[in-house]
Amino acid sequence: MLVTGGTGVLGRHVVDRFARTGHPVRVLSRTREPYIGDLRTGAGLGPALEGVDTIVHLASDPRDPSADVEAARRLIAATPPGTRLVHVSIVGVDRHPYTYYRRKHEVERLIENSGLPYTILRTTQFHNLLVLVLGKLARSRVLPVSAGTDFQPVEVTEVAERLVELALGAPAGRVPDMGGPEIVSAAELARTYLRLTGGRGLVMPLPLPGRIAAAFRRGVHLAPDHPDGRGTFADFVSAASGRSGYEAKATGR
């Protein structure tokens, strides 16, 4: 197994679970030996891919979405025929105008047209991401959130479990989406965050303009038919170790 993005929020859990199963796993990294490689340039991909039969592609950069497309192209070009490719994506990327989501959909299409055997899993947002955003908003006395917008956050460790299961199975194309156990309004998530962290502030739902906000209000990022996750947002916040540790833990989709 080769995991790209193996040191990230999701990747480290995937790598850990592969190790528990006893399957040899490599992590592609720009800085950490022994498999140093760069998806942006293609450097080092040959040695990292040698002898690999499955790639779990998790590397992503929301700050530069176009880089994800180029990285996928380089990875596919360097991958030997017959190698299985497992990729994590986001629910609704084919229907959402948000640039990062549109680029994620481009990556999906590249994989689908690559000729490689593949599996693609789309998930909803991780608890970690919402905690990161709410933690920043909570620095102010007023927490503005998008009115009429719901989220269905999912526990990242449960996504890792699912990805490992898929990687150890046969290529399955695009599999059913994976969502968290409950759909909750942005305002209620903010109130839950404040209550469980002891924070103070006024949660203020605001009608946000634009196509991106409208798409979130329509819920194209939700998977109501797949409430597969077990851990709730309240569970995640409650389990965090100390208020000061939230942002250190909170990176993700």
N, C-alpha and C positions, 0 to 999 in steps of 0.2 A: 504494500500500500504506500502511496505517496500522497501527502496532504499538503496542499498549498494553503497559505494563511493559517498554518498550524500553530502559530503562537498567538492568534487572536482570541477574542472572547469565545467564539464557537469552536475554533480550531483546537484549542488546548484541551477542551473536553472531548472532542472527537479522538485526538491522539491518545488521551488517557484511556478511553474506552477500548480502542484497538489494542493497546498494551495489555489491558486486563484480559482480553480474549486470547492473548498469546500470539496474535498475528504480527509479524514483523512490519514496522511502520517507519517511513521516512518523513521528515518535515523539510519542505523546501523553504529556505530562508535566505534573505539577502546578506545576512551577517553571521549566522551561526553554522559552524561546521557540524557534520561533514558534508551536507548537501547544500552548498551555497549556490544560489541561482537567482536570476532576476527576470521576472516575467515581462518587465518593461522593455528589456533588450534581447531576451532569449539566452543570455549568457548562463552557462552552467546547466541548462536543461537536459542536455544529452546524458551526462553522467548520472544525474538525479533520476532520470527515467529508465535507465538501463536495468532490465530484469523486473520492472514493475508491471503488474497485471491490472491494477486498479488505481485510478487517480481520484481523490476526493478534492474537488476544486472549490475552495472557500475564500480565496484571496479576493479582496475588494477594497476600493478606496472611494467612499462617498464624496470626498473633496474633489476628485477628478474622475467623474463617471466615464469619460471617454477612454481613460486608461484601462478600465475593466474590459472594454471591447478589444483593445489591442492586446492586452494580456491573454485573453481567451484565444485570439487568433494565433499568437505565438505558441501557446501551449498546445493547441490542436495540431499546428504544423509540425511540432517536435515529437508528438506522440506516435509511437509505432502502431500500425494497423492492428485491430483486435483488442487493444487495451481498453478496458472499461473506464468510463468517465461518469462520476457521480457529482452532481452540482446542486448547490442550494441557491434558491431564488426567493422572490417575495410575492405574496399573494397580490394579484391585481396588476402586475407589471404590464400586461397586454392592454390594459384599459385606462391607465393613469397617465396624465400629462407631465407629472414630475420627472425632470430630466434624469435623475438617478435611476428611477424605475424604468424609464424608456430604454436606457442603456442596458439595464439588467435583462430586459426583453431581447435586445439585440444579442446579448451573450447566449441566451437560451436558443435563439434561432441558429447561431453559429454552431452550437453543439448538436442541434437536431439535424443540421445539414452536413455534419462533419464526416459521416460514414462510420463513425466510431459507435460501438454499443454504449448506450448511455442511460442514466436515470436522473431525472430532475425533480427535486422536491421544493415546492413553494411553501413558505411559512409566513405567519403574521409577525408583527414586531416583537422583539424580545423585551422582557421586563426591564432589562438593563438600560435600554435606550430611553424608555419613558422615565426611569428614575434619574438618568442624567439630565434630561430636559427639565423635569420638575425641580430637580435640585438647583438648577441655575435660576429658574423662575422664582423659587422660594427665597432667594436673596433679597427680593423686594417685598414690600408690604402688600402688594397687589400681584396676584398670579393671573395674567390674562390667558385664557384658553379658548380654543375654537368652539363656538356655539354650534350645537347640533351635530357634533362629531363624536363618533364612538371608536373605541379600539378593542382589540381582542388579543392582548399580549400573551406570549407563550414563554415558558421556562426554557432557557437555552440548553440546560443539561438534558432535557427531554428531546429537544431537537437533535442533539448529539447522539442520543440513543437510537433515534430513528434513522439517522444517516448511517451509522455503523451497521445497523440491521440491513439497510438497503445495499450498502457497499459489499456486504458478505453474501448477498443474494444475487440472482440473475438480473441483468439489465432489464428495466421495466418501462422505459420511456418516461413520460411525465406521469408521476404518481399522484394520488389525491393530495390536495392541500392539507397543511397541518396548522390548526389554530389553537389558541388558548381556550381554557374551559369556560370563559364568560366574556360577554360583550358589555363594555362599561363606557359610559360617557367620559369625555375628557375632563369635565368638571368634577365628576365623582372620583376619578383617579387622582386628581389634584387634592381633593379633600381627604382621601384615604392616605395619601402621602403625608400631608400635614399632620393628620391625627396620629399616625404611627411613628412619625419622627419627632413629634413634639413641636413642630413648627407653628408659626403664627402668620396669618395673612388672610387676605380676602380673595377668594376665587371668583374671578369675573369672566363669565362666558361672553365672548364678543363675536359678532358675525364678520368673518374674514372675507374679503373680496378675492376674486380671481378664480381661474380654472382649477388650480391645484387644490385650493380650499374646498371648492365645490365637489371635486372628486372624492375628497375625504368625507365630506358630508353625505355623499351618495353611498359610501361604504364599500367602494370597490377594493379596498385593502382588507376586507373582512372575509372570513370563511365560516359563515354561520352553520353550514352543514357539516363542518368538521371541528367540533369543539374537543379535539383529541387530547389536549394538555390536561394535566392534573393540578399543577401548582398555580394558584391565583396570584394576582398582583399583590394583594395584601399579604399572602404567604411570603412572597419574595422580600417585600419591604421589612416585614417582621423579622425575617431570618438574617437580615443584614447585620453585620457586627459593628454596631456603634454608628451614630449619626455622622461622624467625621469620615467614615469609611465608604459612604455611599458613592461618591463620585469616583473614587478609585476603582470601584467594582463596576461602574456603570458605563460600559461602552457596548455597542451592539447595533442592531438594525434600526 
